[in-house]
Amino acid sequence: MVWFNIYVFINIALITALAFNISRLRISEKVANGDGGNLIIKKAIRAHLNAIEHVLPFGLLILALSRDKPSSTLPMLVCAFSIARVLHAVSMLKGNFNLRRFAAVSSYALEVLAVVILGFKIFI
């Protein structure tokens, strides 16, 4: 269960930092709601939403995988996915398309790997 806790700590901290960034930008740009047509705020909102879209489902996978006996794959999944999500958020905010593509592919690959591992644990 400790790896699930580490996962929650890192990834909820990321989501919270991204939310704070949106608030900071809205205050500095004097935008009360939405993005106000501001591209920087739009990117910040999208980075935050994308993190939520991936962090929550993967968290459920980590929780399910951590309920069984400890596995050597769990630390790798948690660390690699967390790094990929931080890189993805940074790439979205900074506009680095190649880094974004790498981080997105890494995130999806780790999600599929976790689903496959869980499937093996359930059905085999």
Buried (B, 14 or more C-beta within 10 A) or exposed (E): EEBBEBBBEBBBEBBEEBBEBBEEBBEEEEBEEEBEEBEEBBBBBBBBEBBBEBBEEBBEBBBBBBEEEEBEEBBEBBBBBBBBBBBBBBBBBEEBEEBBEBBBEBBEEBBEBBBEBBEEBEEE
